[in-house]
């Protein structure tokens, strides 16, 4: 059985640039938080594992550290892996998967490294149990994550299963939809607390407005998921899990939120509405078809957050230049005394906005390096 002590070591991965926000978001559930590139390490007990999986808005995977070691040689690595008591976790009738992330001159072939690790695990379980488990890429009982940085190996179990950005409110995925964890981070970076209206004038399939509603009502982002990987582990504590769920539900607050999402394509708006209906938030978010040329907030003060196309996956560059110019014109003419936040992965297109940003935050959207630009819209101010 998986043994989890009060000071168990964990690591939660997140989109690059959201490490600090992630640490703040999970701080009430754990201890000894340390910010790393691409995630946050922390300690806690089994309840911490459940709480962080359920409540992290910006996390991707919660990993339970099993052990770590140094190795420069493939045979030594085999021995280190083999010496762990895998049969206490994985039984012959179970399935498992292995994911390797390796950056080392001694282990350049990640596929060969993965096969060697698999052989060591299987051989040890066969020795102890008389039979072996098999690899499965489709919902395995246990997902093993191996991280190797300069010959220092850390061996983890993925407690989340599917990445935490998969909230459970999507029916169909838009081809350029924003990662939900990243969208939540964009909102949290503004400091928005639900007191002001929030607009996304190019909302696509509605990720930013949907995540804003979850934040505004303090709805735990994992509450709509069908399952987490830890629920099929051999130490799953159903009573504890339902207690964690109840505590999270008790923290949901009733608020009057003004959240608006607009898009030029009716198909996108239809997707957004379906997602909102699936989680019973369709009465709390106003989605409507609207061109950015016609965008004019009905509130005198509001926060505007949007993620226009970058030109890498969708859109034509020449048309996008005009679109970005129009964004700047609309902000200047229709959004005075408001705070606008533009998230873009194309620096050249962002220059077409024609406004001087007060602040730039570098973030990653997958492999794309992006800039999160803050434009406090004042008459004449910050305008080039």
N, C-alpha and C positions, 0 to 999 in steps of 0.2 A: 504493500500500500504506500502511496505517496505520503511522506511525512513532512508536515509543514509546521515549523516552530514559530514563535512570536516574532522572531527577527529574521524570518525568511527573506532572502534577497530576490528582488524582482527588477524587471526593466520594461518600461512602456515606450514603444516607438511612436513617432509622430512626424508629420510633415516638417521638413527643415525650416527653421525660423520660428517655429511655434513651441520650442522647448520651454521657455520661461512661462508662457501661458499654460502649457500642460502641467508644469510643476505646481503652479498656483491652483489649478483646477482640482488636482488630486490631493492637495496638502492635508485636508481634513481627514483623509482616510488612511494615512500611512506615516512613516517616519524616515529619518536619515535620507532626505531627498537630495539627489545630486544631478545637476544638469550635464548632459553629454551631447555630442553632436547627433542629431537625429532621434533624441529621446531622453528619457529621465530614468535614473535608477532610484530605487527606494527599498525600504524594508517594511514588513508587516506580517500579519497572520493570515489565516484562511479568509476571515471576514474582509480584510484589506483587498485580497484578490477579487472577491465578489464585488465589493464596493467600487473598485477602480474600473473593472470591466463594465459595470452598469452605468457609472456616472461620468466617466471621462468623455468630454466633448471633442477633444482634439487628438486623442490617442488613436493608434492603429492596431497594435497588438500588445497584449500584456503577457510577458514572458517570465516564467518561473525558472530561476537559475538552479540547476542540479549540481553542477560542479565545474571547476575550471582547472587548467593545467597548461604548462608550456611544453612544446615539442617542436623539433626541427626535422624529424625523421618520420617517414610514413609507418615504419614498423613500430617505432616507439609510440606513435599516435594510436595504432591498433591496440597495443597493450594497455594504454591509458583508458581507452574506451571500453575494452574488454573487462577490465578490472572493476568496473562499476556494476552494482547489483541490479541489473536491468530487470531481472525476473520479479523483483518486488513491485515493479510498476507495470510492465508489459507482459501479459500472459500469452501462451502460444495461440489461443483463439482470438486474440486481439489483432488489429491492424495498426500500422504506423506509417508515418512519412518522415522524410528528412529534407530540410532545406539548409544549404550551406552558403554562407557569405564569407568569402576568404580574400584577404589582402596580405599576401606574403610571397616572397620570392621562393621560399621552400615548398610552397604548395600552390602552384599556379593552375593546376588542372582541377577545377572544382568538382567535375563529374567523377573523376577518379577518387578524389578525397571522399566524396559522398558514398561511393561504393565500398571503400575501405571501412568507413564508419558503420555502414549497414552490415557488412560482414562481421565486424567485431560485436555488434549488438546481437545479431542473430546467433552467432556461435556461442556467446555467453548464455543466452536464454535456452538454447538447445542443450547445453551442458547441464544447466540447473533444473530444467523442466522436462527434458526428454523430447521436446518437440520445438518447432520454431514458429514465430508469427510471420506474417507477410506484409509487404509494402502495399499501401493503397493510397492513391492520390484523391480518391473520392470519399471525403468525410472519414478519415481514419480515427481510431480511438485515441491515438496519441500522435501529435505533430512535434517532432524534434527539430529545434533550430540550433545550428552550429555557427558560431561567429568566431572567426580567426583573424586577429589583427597582429601582424608581425610576430607570428608563432605563439601568441597567447590565445588559447582556446577557451571559450565559454560555451557550455552546453545547456540549453534551455528546453523547457516544454512550453508550447504555445497554448495558453489557457483560454484564448478568445475564440479560436477556430477561424471563421471568416473575419476579415478585418473589421474593426469597430465602426468604420465609416459606413458600413452597410447596416443602416438603422432598422430597416424593415418597412419603410414607407414607400419604397420604390416598386412600381409595377413594371415599368419599362425604363431603360436607361437611355437618356439622350446622348448622342455621339460625342458631344463636347460638354457633358455635365460636369459640374465642379464637385470635387471630392467633398463629402459632407463634413469630415473632420476639419478640412482646410477652410470651408465656408464658416463653420462655427468659430474658428480661430480668427478669421477676418472680422467677424462681428465683435468678438471679445477684445480684440486689439483697439477698437474704437472706444471701449468703455461704455457702450450702450447698455442701459439698465431698464429699458421699457418705458421710461417717462416721456421720451420724445417719439414722434412718429418715425418710422423707418421705411425707406423706399428703395426698391431695386428696379430701375427703369429698363434694364435689359436682363430680366431674370431667368431666361432660358426655361428650364423645367422646374424652376422655383426653389432651388437649393438654399439660397441665402434667406428668403422670407420664411421658409419652413424651419430652418435652423434658428432663426430669430424668434419664432414662436416657441420653440422648445426652450430656448434660453429665457425668454420673457416670463413664461409660466413655470420655470424651473422644473420642467419635465425631464427626467433622466433619459439621455439619448439612447440607452440600450434597452429601454422598457418594451419596445415593439419587436425586438428580435425573437425569433422562434427558439433559439438555443445558443449556448456558448459551449466551447469545447470542454470546459471543466465539469459540465453537467453529465458527461459520460466517463469521467475519471473514476477510479476505484475509491477515492476518498470524498466523493461528492456528498455534501451535507445538505439535504433538501430543507430541513428545518431552518438551518442558518440562512440559506438562500432566500427562503420566503420571508424571513425576518428582515433581511437587507432590502428586499423588494418593498415590503410594507413601510419601512422607514423612509425609503425614497418617495413612495407615493404620498406619504404624509407631508413631505416637504413641498409638494406641488402647490403653487399659490394661484389664487384667483386674481387676475389683473385685467385692466382695460387696455388692450394693446392696439395700436394703430400701425399695421404692417401692410405694405402694398407691393405687389409685384406686377410689372408690366413687361410685355414682349411684343415684338412686331408680328410674330408668327402665332396664329391661333392654335396650331398643333402643340406648341410649347406650353401655352396657357392651359390647354386641355390636360396635358401630362401633370402640370403643377396642381391643378384642381383635384385630379384623381388621387395624387399623393396626399394632399391635405385631407381629403375625405377618408382615406384609409386610416388615418390617425385622429380623426374627429376634430380637426382644426380648420375645417372649411368655412366655419362661421367667423373665424378669427383673423383670416388673411384675405385681403381683397386682391384677386388676380383678374387682370383684364388685358385685352389686346390693345396695344398702343405703340406708336412709333416714337422714338426718342425725340424727333422733331416736334412732337406735340406734347411732350412731357412738361407738366407744370404742377408741382406739389400743391396740394390744397391747404397745407399747414404753413404757418409763418416761420416756424422753426422745426427742423427735422434733420435726420442723418440719412445720407444717401450712400449706399454701398452697391457697387456693381462690378461685374467682371466681363468687359467687352471682349470680343474675339481677338485672337493674337495674329491670325493669318497663317498659322502652322497647320492647323487641322481643318478649319472651316473659314470660308471668306476669301475674297480677292483683295490683294494689298491696295490697289488704287481706290477701290470702293471703301476699304477700311480707313484710309487716310481721311476721306470725306466724313466718315462716321465719327472718327475721333475729333475732328474739327467741330463737328456738330455737338458732340458731348461738351466741349469747352464753351461753345456759344450758348447752349441750353443752361449750363451751370451758371454762367455769368449773367444771363438775362432773366432766368426763372427761379434761381435758387439763392438769392442774396440772403445773407445771415444764416446760412446753413453750412454744415460740414459734409463735404463730399469725399468719398474714398473710392479710388479707382484701382482695381487689381489687374495688372497687365503683364504679359510675358514678352512684350515687344517694345523695347525702349524707343525705337524710332517712331513707332506709331504713337506712343505716349506723348512724344514731343508735339504732336499735332494738336493736342488738347489746347495748347496755347496759354496755359495758366502755370504759374510758378507754384510748385508744391511746397508746403511748409515742412513736410516730413516724408522720408522714403524708408520703407522697411523691405529688406531683401528676404524673399520667401521662395520656396520651391513648390511648383505644381507638377508633381511627378518628376521628370527629368528637366523640366523647363525652369530656368531661373527667372523669377518674376519680381516686379516692384509693386509695393502697396503704397500708393500715393495719397497723401492727405491734402485736400484743398479746402481751407476755410474760406468760404466765399464771402468777401466783403467788397463793397463798391470800390473798385480801383486797386484794391490791395491784392498782392500776389499775382497780379496780371502783368505779363511781359509786354 
